[in-house]
Amino acid sequence: MTSAHSRLDHDPSDRWTDFERHGALYLPRLFDPVFIARISVAADRIYASRDEKARRLLARKGIVVRDEWRSIGLGKIRLGLRPLTGLLMHHVLVELAWTYLGRKPVVHGDSYVRVQTPTSRHTHLPFHRDQTIVGARLLNVWIPLVACGRDAPGLEIVVGSSGKSLDPADPWAAGIVERARLDEASVLAAFPTQSLWRPVLSPGDVLVFSGETIHRTHIAPGMTRSRASIDLRLV
Ligand SMILES: O=C(O)CCC(=O)C(=O)O
């Protein structure tokens, strides 16, 4: 895995080799943190308007809106007049996705800004592969909007799990994520502990992993802060 000391200007073929070997890649500071902060502000504006609607629903009709409102489709976010999806297509990501997919990548509609808090257990995603959910080969570009992995929920990636067969625990379950869920004990038995990677990340850092790579929300005791992040799926 590329270490925290890797440089962005290293040979692009190294990046590809790294990605191919692990099914995942860490790109420190790919984006300017100021750009990431602007995305946070745009998402917060949408959350504030949703919270206001939720307050009104509760006051007028007694309806309680749950945290599902914390996922915002990327297509709904603009910075100024420019759609966020276009601004996120950094040439490094486009090159990786083009090589992995064998064609010019486009953004899949299942791409979001989402918030995870340490306690909102029903929004934490279990071990799964995105490819099972999307039903197509894809590259997941995961972009935290705040520092995460230590005080705030991060992501846990099973390095080297791409291409290793493991069937979902309950393929007939209700709900698309539940149908893609992999049994935790089976994942932990199938891969050595060293494969579990829980990076501590800062705004501007990016994780890239294949749609076949097993991952889940990383929660640890002692986390106190919430995390917003982008999951951008390129197909
Ligand atoms: O952000 C998270 O906590 C989980 C994201 C995830 O599993 C995904 O993007 O597929």
The ligand as an ORCA input file, in Angstrom:
! r2SCAN-3c Opt
* xyz 0 1
  O     -19.179      6.025      4.307
  C     -19.366      4.960      4.871
  O     -19.410      4.841      6.092
  C     -19.565      3.720      4.062
  C     -19.442      4.005      2.596
  C     -19.513      2.774      1.785
  O     -19.494      1.679      2.259
  C     -19.583      2.913      0.359
  O     -19.399      4.025     -0.146
  O     -19.824      1.902     -0.309
*
